[in-house]
Amino acid sequence: MNPQVNTVRLTVGQAIIRFLVNQYVERDGKQERLIAGAFGIFGHGNVAGIGQALLQNEIDPEPDGGEMPYYMPRNEQGMVNAAAAFAKAKNRMQTMLCTASIGPGSLNMVTGAALATTNRLPVLLFPSDQFATRYPDPVLQQLEDPTTLDISVNDCFRPVSKFFDRINRPEQLLPSLMNAMRVLTDPADTGAVTLALPQDVQAEAFDFPAEMFTKRVWYVRRPPAENDAIERAVKLIRSAKRPMVIAGGGVIYSEASEELREFARVTGIPVADTQAGKGAINFDHPQSIGGVGSTGGDSGNHIADKADLVIGIGTRYSDFTTASHTQFKNPDVKFVNINVLAFDAMKNSGEMIVADAREALRDLTEALADYRVDSAYEDEVAREREAWHEETRKCYHIDHQPLPAQLEVFGALNEMMGDNDVVINAAGSMPGDLQALWQARTPVQYHVEYAFSCMGYEIPAALGVKMALPDSEVVAIVGDGTYQMLPMELATVVQEGVKVIYVLLQNYGFASIGALSESRGSQRFGTRYRAGAGRPHNEEGDLLPVDIAQNAQSWGVRVIKVRTIEEFREAYREAEAYDKAIMIHIETDLYGPNPPESSWWDVPVSQISRIESTQQAYDEYVEAKKMQRHYL
């Protein structure tokens, strides 16, 4: 090190914590710490390295410049899910760090990393690694590759991370951390950032430049739209007869809801939403037409069927949004796509506006101040809206017997939760019902992870969201299939004194995949929790004596068991008034009903089969695929 440079002697682990304490993020004049806290599960790989650094900070934070709050999770995947949910609730302006021990502990984080990257959510991961010196080689839990000594299980993070590096020497730390911050604060290309830390390097001392630990502010950019791109988009909008907007998560992350509402008010163009974009426009806005695509409702899909121009804002056009390229049936349909990421802006051969959603919407609204869609089209939109609102009311109050339908539970929550309360879900049949029916009033109210649709997300996600939004009532809807995947963070919620409401729907199986299996000729094979050794897995059987309510109680969560929707409503009011984690347990019908379908999803069916139901499903599949096409 240059002797003229002022230095401070720290271990690599200590330097990481001190550096992160002093990293800030700013957008629109609002500044806050980028890394709000740390999740960590410790083993021989990190307990004496980054774990020691967190302990030292907790005992004496002043030399580091502030505290790095530590939270003790139970499962490595769960803690990354919680960090991703925290980042989503913070509109990607803050996140958490996650550290795990060598081998299986770190490898458990890979699923969480993929979830974060798929959803474009920033998380910072520090998986421990083998010894850089290679003296204790192989170390406990090290994976050996006879063709090279430069591979560890942490290389599995490479394809699911937006930035990956391995710190083999302390000198490498600063440029690696700077690139980590670059990606975490990039509105276009963020996701999981993984810095693998050999366990000996974590504990190694080095003279770091003191300037490395001064306060640094990372400004989140709002790239403006090019004038020519706006002009081309305006020309397409003015020439369209049936334009529509699809609002994705980018509208919410850009905090552009006010601009979207104003754009729709001025132009009269209807606005549909994706899973990530629900709430970007309030459901009772005259131009709001609800969900679109495979899990959308009739109002959004009927308008999309005939649209001649689709204006996608902050959406990545997943196969659910496009109904596997069958939703937009107008042979002349064109696309205008507003996105900070050119990769998404070019999808469906769209006219590209590579820009921040808020900035582009302001420009479009100004340029279209004298424009409005035809009154007949507005009247059609109004009729579709009202018809679907009426269908939603019916679904929410269906009075299904003998067991309630999950639709009724959603209806009770939708009617009882406050505007700034948060409903959380991720997998199974529930996201489909929720996107079709949920009437979101604000951008924060709807939190459904559907890019990765990861079973087990909901319980840790509730922890992350409540940490991000302490004044909101946070409600995680959990199916019994999801519960059995990843219940461990209930203990963390109890330990940290976090108040969340869990709604456990027990139907003894996988409702979504069961229905999909049946519709594709596979007879709900392997989708029901039923007893009986040797029982065919496409048949009914006795219910399992699994008591999830009692299991949740064993984690320290108070549980209220109810049987009817009236009892559920009473229990929810009781849960609202309670100041600790609580679960409402209710049995629902595995077989639905679900909202009316008006779209399709491509799930291939076996071309040949000895099973008659599969043969019939394949004929239906071939017919449905005739609507599929590329948009050019």
Secondary structure, 3 states (H helix, E strand, C coil): CCCCCCEEEEEHHHHHHHHHHCEEEEECCEEEECEEEEEECCCCCCCCCHHHHHHHHHHCCHHHCCCCCEECCCCHHHHHHHHHHHHHHCCCCCEEEEEECCCHHHHCCHHHHHHHHHCCCCEEEEEEECCCCCCCCCCCCCCCECCECCCCHHHHHHHHCCEEEECCCHHHHHHHHHHHHHHHCCCCCCCEEEEEEEHHHHCCEEEEEHHHHCCEEEECCCCCCCHHHHHHHHHHHHHCCCEEEEECHHHHHCCCHHHHHHHHHHHCCCEEECCCCCCCCCCCCCCEEEECCCCCCHHHHHHHHHCCEEEEECCCCCCCCCCCCCCCCCCCCEEEEEECCHHHHCHHHCEEEECCHHHHHHHHHHHCCCCCCCHHHHHHHHHHHHHHHHHHHHHHCCCCCCCCCHHHHHHHHHHHCCCCCEEEECCCCHHHHHHHHCCCCCCCCEEECCCCCCCCCHHHHHHHHHHHCCCCCEEEEEEHHHHHHCCCHHHHHHHCCCCCEEEEEECCECHHHHHHHHHCCCCCCCCECECCCCCCCCCCCCECCCCHHHHHHHCCCEEEEECCHHHHHHHHHHHHHCCCCEEEEEECCCCCCCCCCCCCCCCCCCCCCCCHHHHHHHHHHHHHHHHCCCCC
